[in-house]
Amino acid sequence: MWTGLLQRMRGGRTPRANMSTRHWTKSYRGIPTKIDPDRYASVVELLDGAMKRFHDKVAFHSFGGSLTFGEVDKLSSAFCAYLQSELGVKKGDRIAVMAPNLAAFPIAFIGIARAGAVQVNVNPLYTPRELEHQLTDAGCETIVIFNGATPTLAEVAGRTGIKHIIPQRLGMG
């Protein structure tokens, strides 16, 4: 699809980058340099395959601890189930995630994707005005929030559509 669009935009020519100019591919150590965009039906399918294939390998290091792909699979599945069964999240719902780069971030992302919802990334350094605008503009009813940012949310939560607040502390999960 995209290749056809690019061809039409460039007058029928398909751009071909010379692999010798892609010097960084030398560091890939056996990782393919070309990706088949039709190999997986969704990001969730891709992630499910990776979690099965690398089940016992470490996926994330954070604050001196680590999580394997199998642990990420289990935690993100449990989070997805919580979102759907306890909060009633359904396909297309927008869930804000206001957290720094902690291990909980990818767990939340995968759980949200598995639920068919849409993750709305929110900068944990936003001012109350910025946060209120983004939550309202995106139509979020649920937020996963790093505990350090809860005072900002407290200032504006009543003026947004937020109904569910899921606090996240520092650490592995």
CYANA upper distance limits for C-alpha pairs under 8 A (distance plus 0.5 A):
  1 MET  CA      5 LEU  CA      6.91
  2 TRP  CA      6 LEU  CA      6.59
  3 THR  CA      7 GLN  CA      6.57
  3 THR  CA     14 THR  CA      7.71
  4 GLY  CA      8 ARG  CA      6.77
  5 LEU  CA      9 MET  CA      6.69
  6 LEU  CA     10 ARG  CA      6.60
  6 LEU  CA     14 THR  CA      7.44
  7 GLN  CA     11 GLY  CA      6.64
  7 GLN  CA     12 GLY  CA      4.94
  7 GLN  CA     13 ARG  CA      5.63
  7 GLN  CA     14 THR  CA      5.67
  7 GLN  CA     15 PRO  CA      8.35
  8 ARG  CA     12 GLY  CA      5.65
  8 ARG  CA     13 ARG  CA      8.14
 10 ARG  CA     14 THR  CA      7.96
 17 ALA  CA     21 THR  CA      7.99
 18 ASN  CA     22 ARG  CA      7.63
 19 MET  CA     23 HIS  CA      8.26
 24 TRP  CA     28 TYR  CA      8.03
 25 THR  CA     33 THR  CA      7.18
 28 TYR  CA     32 PRO  CA      8.11
 28 TYR  CA     33 THR  CA      8.36
 40 TYR  CA     45 GLU  CA      6.61
 40 TYR  CA     46 LEU  CA      6.40
 41 ALA  CA     45 GLU  CA      6.96
 41 ALA  CA     46 LEU  CA      8.47
 42 SER  CA     46 LEU  CA      7.02
 43 VAL  CA     47 LEU  CA      6.65
 43 VAL  CA    113 ALA  CA      8.39
 44 VAL  CA     48 ASP  CA      6.47
 44 VAL  CA    110 ILE  CA      7.84
 44 VAL  CA    113 ALA  CA      7.00
 44 VAL  CA    114 ARG  CA      6.67
 45 GLU  CA     49 GLY  CA      6.72
 46 LEU  CA     50 ALA  CA      6.85
 47 LEU  CA     51 MET  CA      6.59
 47 LEU  CA    110 ILE  CA      8.43
 48 ASP  CA     52 LYS  CA      6.82
 48 ASP  CA     73 ASP  CA      8.16
 49 GLY  CA     53 ARG  CA      6.53
 50 ALA  CA     54 PHE  CA      6.34
 50 ALA  CA     55 HIS  CA      8.26
 50 ALA  CA     69 PHE  CA      8.24
 51 MET  CA     55 HIS  CA      5.72
 51 MET  CA     69 PHE  CA      5.49
 51 MET  CA     70 GLY  CA      6.46
 51 MET  CA     72 VAL  CA      8.28
 51 MET  CA     73 ASP  CA      6.70
 52 LYS  CA     69 PHE  CA      8.18
 52 LYS  CA     70 GLY  CA      7.68
 54 PHE  CA     69 PHE  CA      6.57
 54 PHE  CA     70 GLY  CA      8.10
 55 HIS  CA     68 THR  CA      7.03
 55 HIS  CA     69 PHE  CA      5.32
 55 HIS  CA     70 GLY  CA      4.88
 55 HIS  CA     71 GLU  CA      8.42
 56 ASP  CA     68 THR  CA      6.20
 56 ASP  CA     69 PHE  CA      6.85
 56 ASP  CA     70 GLY  CA      6.63
 57 LYS  CA     68 THR  CA      5.74
 57 LYS  CA     69 PHE  CA      6.62
 57 LYS  CA     70 GLY  CA      8.47
 58 VAL  CA     66 SER  CA      7.09
 58 VAL  CA     67 LEU  CA      6.17
 58 VAL  CA     68 THR  CA      4.53
 58 VAL  CA     69 PHE  CA      6.66
 59 ALA  CA     66 SER  CA      7.94
 59 ALA  CA     67 LEU  CA      6.29
 59 ALA  CA     68 THR  CA      5.44
 59 ALA  CA     69 PHE  CA      5.65
 59 ALA  CA     72 VAL  CA      8.15
 60 PHE  CA     66 SER  CA      5.95
 60 PHE  CA     67 LEU  CA      5.82
 60 PHE  CA     68 THR  CA      7.41
 60 PHE  CA    103 ALA  CA      7.01
 61 HIS  CA     65 GLY  CA      6.21
 61 HIS  CA     66 SER  CA      4.76
 61 HIS  CA     67 LEU  CA      7.12
 61 HIS  CA    103 ALA  CA      7.81
 62 SER  CA     66 SER  CA      6.57
 62 SER  CA    102 LEU  CA      7.00
 62 SER  CA    103 ALA  CA      6.53
 62 SER  CA    171 GLY  CA      7.39
 62 SER  CA    172 MET  CA      6.80
 63 PHE  CA    171 GLY  CA      6.54
 63 PHE  CA    172 MET  CA      7.67
 65 GLY  CA    172 MET  CA      7.20
 66 SER  CA    172 MET  CA      7.90
 67 LEU  CA     71 GLU  CA      6.35
 67 LEU  CA     72 VAL  CA      6.97
 67 LEU  CA    172 MET  CA      8.30
 68 THR  CA     72 VAL  CA      6.76
 69 PHE  CA     73 ASP  CA      6.53
 70 GLY  CA     74 LYS  CA      6.76
 71 GLU  CA     75 LEU  CA      6.54
 72 VAL  CA     76 SER  CA      6.32
 72 VAL  CA    107 ILE  CA      6.70
 73 ASP  CA     77 SER  CA      6.49
 74 LYS  CA     78 ALA  CA      6.69
 75 LEU  CA     79 PHE  CA      6.66
 75 LEU  CA    107 ILE  CA      7.14
 76 SER  CA     80 CYS  CA      6.57
 76 SER  CA    107 ILE  CA      5.45
 76 SER  CA    108 ALA  CA      6.98
 76 SER  CA    110 ILE  CA      6.26
 76 SER  CA    111 GLY  CA      4.93
 77 SER  CA     81 ALA  CA      6.69
 77 SER  CA    111 GLY  CA      6.38
 77 SER  CA    114 ARG  CA      8.08
 78 ALA  CA     82 TYR  CA      6.68
 78 ALA  CA    111 GLY  CA      8.12
 79 PHE  CA     83 LEU  CA      6.68
 79 PHE  CA    107 ILE  CA      8.33
 79 PHE  CA    108 ALA  CA      7.56
 79 PHE  CA    111 GLY  CA      5.89
 79 PHE  CA    112 ILE  CA      8.33
 80 CYS  CA     84 GLN  CA      6.73
 80 CYS  CA    111 GLY  CA      4.83
 80 CYS  CA    112 ILE  CA      6.58
 80 CYS  CA    114 ARG  CA      6.71
 80 CYS  CA    115 ALA  CA      6.00
 81 ALA  CA     85 SER  CA      6.25
 81 ALA  CA     86 GLU  CA      8.23
 81 ALA  CA    115 ALA  CA      8.28
 82 TYR  CA     86 GLU  CA      5.69
 82 TYR  CA     87 LEU  CA      7.30
 83 LEU  CA     87 LEU  CA      5.57
 83 LEU  CA     88 GLY  CA      6.81
 83 LEU  CA     89 VAL  CA      5.90
 83 LEU  CA    112 ILE  CA      8.29
 83 LEU  CA    115 ALA  CA      7.83
 84 GLN  CA     88 GLY  CA      5.20
 84 GLN  CA     89 VAL  CA      5.17
 84 GLN  CA     90 LYS  CA      7.01
 84 GLN  CA    115 ALA  CA      7.21
 85 SER  CA     89 VAL  CA      8.15
 87 LEU  CA    164 HIS  CA      8.06
 89 VAL  CA     93 ASP  CA      6.86
 89 VAL  CA    115 ALA  CA      7.71
 89 VAL  CA    117 ALA  CA      7.77
 90 LYS  CA    115 ALA  CA      7.06
 90 LYS  CA    116 GLY  CA      7.11
 90 LYS  CA    117 ALA  CA      6.87
 91 LYS  CA    115 ALA  CA      6.91
 91 LYS  CA    116 GLY  CA      4.80
 91 LYS  CA    117 ALA  CA      5.42
 92 GLY  CA    116 GLY  CA      6.63
 92 GLY  CA    117 ALA  CA      5.16
 92 GLY  CA    118 VAL  CA      6.45
 93 ASP  CA    116 GLY  CA      8.26
 93 ASP  CA    117 ALA  CA      5.30
 93 ASP  CA    118 VAL  CA      6.53
 93 ASP  CA    140 CYS  CA      7.94
 94 ARG  CA    117 ALA  CA      6.34
 94 ARG  CA    118 VAL  CA      5.23
 94 ARG  CA    119 GLN  CA      6.42
 94 ARG  CA    120 VAL  CA      6.95
 94 ARG  CA    138 ALA  CA      7.55
 94 ARG  CA    139 GLY  CA      7.14
 94 ARG  CA    140 CYS  CA      5.51
 94 ARG  CA    141 GLU  CA      7.54
 94 ARG  CA    142 THR  CA      7.83
 95 ILE  CA    112 ILE  CA      8.02
 95 ILE  CA    117 ALA  CA      7.47
 95 ILE  CA    118 VAL  CA      6.60
 95 ILE  CA    119 GLN  CA      5.59
 95 ILE  CA    120 VAL  CA      6.29
 95 ILE  CA    140 CYS  CA      6.01
 95 ILE  CA    141 GLU  CA      7.21
 95 ILE  CA    142 THR  CA      5.54
 95 ILE  CA    143 ILE  CA      6.09
 95 ILE  CA    144 VAL  CA      7.97
 96 ALA  CA    119 GLN  CA      6.38
 96 ALA  CA    120 VAL  CA      5.00
 96 ALA  CA    121 ASN  CA      6.34
 96 ALA  CA    122 VAL  CA      6.87
 96 ALA  CA    135 LEU  CA      7.77
 96 ALA  CA    140 CYS  CA      6.70
 96 ALA  CA    142 THR  CA      6.75
 96 ALA  CA    143 ILE  CA      4.97
 96 ALA  CA    144 VAL  CA      6.64
 97 VAL  CA    105 PHE  CA      8.23
 97 VAL  CA    108 ALA  CA      8.30
 97 VAL  CA    119 GLN  CA      7.24
 97 VAL  CA    120 VAL  CA      6.60
 97 VAL  CA    121 ASN  CA      5.65
 97 VAL  CA    122 VAL  CA      6.26
 97 VAL  CA    143 ILE  CA      6.17
 97 VAL  CA    144 VAL  CA      5.20
 97 VAL  CA    145 ILE  CA      6.45
 98 MET  CA    121 ASN  CA      6.84
 98 MET  CA    122 VAL  CA      5.14
 98 MET  CA    123 ASN  CA      6.33
 98 MET  CA    124 PRO  CA      5.68
 98 MET  CA    143 ILE  CA      7.70
 98 MET  CA    144 VAL  CA      6.59
 98 MET  CA    145 ILE  CA      5.16
 98 MET  CA    146 PHE  CA      6.69
 98 MET  CA    149 ALA  CA      8.08
 99 ALA  CA    105 PHE  CA      7.30
 99 ALA  CA    122 VAL  CA      7.91
 99 ALA  CA    123 ASN  CA      7.62
 99 ALA  CA    124 PRO  CA      6.13
 99 ALA  CA    144 VAL  CA      8.00
 99 ALA  CA    145 ILE  CA      6.15
 99 ALA  CA    146 PHE  CA      5.35
 99 ALA  CA    149 ALA  CA      8.49
 99 ALA  CA    168 GLN  CA      8.34
100 PRO  CA    105 PHE  CA      7.97
100 PRO  CA    123 ASN  CA      8.32
100 PRO  CA    124 PRO  CA      7.10
100 PRO  CA    146 PHE  CA      7.87
101 ASN  CA    105 PHE  CA      6.77
102 LEU  CA    106 PRO  CA      8.42
102 LEU  CA    170 LEU  CA      7.82
102 LEU  CA    171 GLY  CA      7.57
102 LEU  CA    172 MET  CA      7.71
103 ALA  CA    107 ILE  CA      7.28
103 ALA  CA    171 GLY  CA      7.82
103 ALA  CA    172 MET  CA      5.95
103 ALA  CA    173 GLY  CA      6.73
104 ALA  CA    108 ALA  CA      6.48
104 ALA  CA    168 GLN  CA      8.06
104 ALA  CA    171 GLY  CA      8.47
104 ALA  CA    172 MET  CA      6.96
104 ALA  CA    173 GLY  CA      5.42
105 PHE  CA    109 PHE  CA      6.71
106 PRO  CA    110 ILE  CA      6.55
107 ILE  CA    111 GLY  CA      6.61
107 ILE  CA    173 GLY  CA      8.42
108 ALA  CA    112 ILE  CA      6.44
108 ALA  CA    144 VAL  CA      8.36
109 PHE  CA    113 ALA  CA      6.58
109 PHE  CA    119 GLN  CA      7.14
110 ILE  CA    114 ARG  CA      6.53
111 GLY  CA    115 ALA  CA      6.79
112 ILE  CA    116 GLY  CA      6.98
112 ILE  CA    117 ALA  CA      5.89
112 ILE  CA    118 VAL  CA      7.16
112 ILE  CA    119 GLN  CA      7.03
113 ALA  CA    117 ALA  CA      6.18
113 ALA  CA    118 VAL  CA      7.17
113 ALA  CA    119 GLN  CA      8.06
120 VAL  CA    138 ALA  CA      7.93
120 VAL  CA    140 CYS  CA      8.50
122 VAL  CA    126 TYR  CA      8.17
122 VAL  CA    131 LEU  CA      7.98
122 VAL  CA    134 GLN  CA      8.13
124 PRO  CA    146 PHE  CA      8.06
124 PRO  CA    149 ALA  CA      6.44
125 LEU  CA    149 ALA  CA      8.05
126 TYR  CA    130 GLU  CA      6.15
126 TYR  CA    131 LEU  CA      6.25
126 TYR  CA    152 THR  CA      8.40
127 THR  CA    131 LEU  CA      6.66
127 THR  CA    152 THR  CA      7.30
128 PRO  CA    132 GLU  CA      6.53
128 PRO  CA    152 THR  CA      5.78
128 PRO  CA    153 LEU  CA      7.32
128 PRO  CA    155 GLU  CA      6.96
128 PRO  CA    156 VAL  CA      6.77
129 ARG  CA    133 HIS  CA      6.75
129 ARG  CA    156 VAL  CA      8.29
130 GLU  CA    134 GLN  CA      6.77
131 LEU  CA    135 LEU  CA      6.61
131 LEU  CA    152 THR  CA      8.28
131 LEU  CA    153 LEU  CA      7.84
131 LEU  CA    156 VAL  CA      8.18
132 GLU  CA    136 THR  CA      6.53
132 GLU  CA    156 VAL  CA      6.32
132 GLU  CA    157 ALA  CA      7.99
132 GLU  CA    159 ARG  CA      7.75
132 GLU  CA    160 THR  CA      6.86
133 HIS  CA    137 ASP  CA      6.31
134 GLN  CA    138 ALA  CA      6.44
135 LEU  CA    139 GLY  CA      6.49
135 LEU  CA    140 CYS  CA      5.96
135 LEU  CA    160 THR  CA      6.95
135 LEU  CA    161 GLY  CA      7.91
135 LEU  CA    162 ILE  CA      8.19
136 THR  CA    140 CYS  CA      7.23
136 THR  CA    160 THR  CA      5.94
136 THR  CA    161 GLY  CA      7.01
139 GLY  CA    161 GLY  CA      7.16
140 CYS  CA    161 GLY  CA      6.75
140 CYS  CA    162 ILE  CA      6.63
141 GLU  CA    161 GLY  CA      5.72
141 GLU  CA    162 ILE  CA      4.55
141 GLU  CA    163 LYS  CA      5.64
141 GLU  CA    164 HIS  CA      6.84
142 THR  CA    162 ILE  CA      6.04
142 THR  CA    163 LYS  CA      6.49
142 THR  CA    164 HIS  CA      5.10
142 THR  CA    165 ILE  CA      6.44
142 THR  CA    166 ILE  CA      8.12
143 ILE  CA    162 ILE  CA      7.58
143 ILE  CA    164 HIS  CA      6.88
143 ILE  CA    165 ILE  CA      5.63
143 ILE  CA    166 ILE  CA      6.53
144 VAL  CA    165 ILE  CA      6.68
144 VAL  CA    166 ILE  CA      5.09
144 VAL  CA    167 PRO  CA      6.37
144 VAL  CA    168 GLN  CA      7.27
145 ILE  CA    149 ALA  CA      7.24
145 ILE  CA    150 THR  CA      7.36
145 ILE  CA    165 ILE  CA      7.69
145 ILE  CA    166 ILE  CA      6.61
145 ILE  CA    167 PRO  CA      5.46
145 ILE  CA    168 GLN  CA      6.11
146 PHE  CA    150 THR  CA      7.46
146 PHE  CA    167 PRO  CA      6.37
146 PHE  CA    168 GLN  CA      5.08
146 PHE  CA    169 ARG  CA      6.31
146 PHE  CA    170 LEU  CA      7.95
147 ASN  CA    167 PRO  CA      6.26
147 ASN  CA    168 GLN  CA      6.15
147 ASN  CA    169 ARG  CA      5.96
147 ASN  CA    170 LEU  CA      8.35
148 GLY  CA    169 ARG  CA      8.46
149 ALA  CA    153 LEU  CA      7.31
150 THR  CA    154 ALA  CA      6.53
150 THR  CA    167 PRO  CA      8.48
151 PRO  CA    155 GLU  CA      7.04
152 THR  CA    156 VAL  CA      7.56
153 LEU  CA    157 ALA  CA      6.02
154 ALA  CA    158 GLY  CA      8.41
156 VAL  CA    160 THR  CA      7.20
157 ALA  CA    161 GLY  CA      8.00
157 ALA  CA    162 ILE  CA      6.67
158 GLY  CA    162 ILE  CA      8.13
168 GLN  CA    173 GLY  CA      8.21
169 ARG  CA    173 GLY  CA      8.31
